[in-house]
Amino acid sequence: MKKTAPTGLAAFTRKPPPPSAAAPPEESVTGKRTRGKNDVVALTVRLRRADWERLHQFAVTEGVSLQQLAHDGFSRLLVEKGLPGLN
């Protein structure tokens, strides 16, 4: 039977394998980390055009940015799973 990697929230809440079994960190391969090194990290989300238009209109109606909608949604998902929300 093939062992599969955990999916969903379990993939983020389980302890990582010991360092010997894990892939080397990015900075050891390239020598210098290039992504995710600042306090604020950019995230790209791909949506179908129709979905983006709906979200955009909703944001305009509510008087908030798409950034704020995404932040609130991610935070709410974490809280629903019993984890601390985003700051």
N, C-alpha and C positions, 0 to 999 in steps of 0.2 A: 504494500500500500504506500502510495506516494505521500510524503509529509508536506503539507502546504503551509505557507506563511499565514499568520493571523491577519484577519481583515477587519475593517471597521475600527471602532474605538479600541478594540483589543490590541491592534497594531501599535497604538500610541501609549497604552498604559502598561504593557508588559515590559519587564526588564530586558535590555538588549543582551545578546549573547556575549560571552567573554571576549575580550579584545583579540585573542588569538584566532577566533573563528570569524570575527567581523572583518569587513573590508577596511582597508586603511583609510583614515580620514582624508578629505580632499586636500587639506593643506600639506600633508606629507607627500602627496603625489606631485602637486604643482609648486610647492614651496611657499606659496602665498595665497591666503584665502581671498576670494574675489566676491563672494555672494554672502548675504546675511550677516555682515560684519558690523553693521550700524545698529542703533537702537530701534530704528524704524526700517522695516523690510518691505519692499514692494511685492505685490502678489498679482498675477495675471489670472483672470477668470474668463473663460470663453462661454458665450451664450449665443443661442440662436437670435437672429435679428428681431424676430417677433417678441421673444422673451425680454430682450434688452429694452425694446420700445415700451413694453408694459411696465418694467421696473423703472425706467426713466420717467414715465408719466406718473407713476405712483410717488416717486421721490419728489417730483415737482409739486404734486398735489399736497404732499405732506410737508413740503418746505425743508427737506433735508437732502443731503448728497447721497449718491449711490454708495460712496465710501461708508457713510454712517449707516445706511441700510445693511450693508454687508457686515460691518462690525457688530451691529446689534443682533443680526441673525446668527453669526458665529458664536457670539457670547451666549445667546439664548440656547443654542444647541448644546454647548458645554454644560450649562446649568441644568438642563433637562437630564443629562447623564450623570448628575451629581458631582460635577467638577466645577472649580471656580470659573466664573465668567471672565471675559477679557476686561482689561483696565481701560 
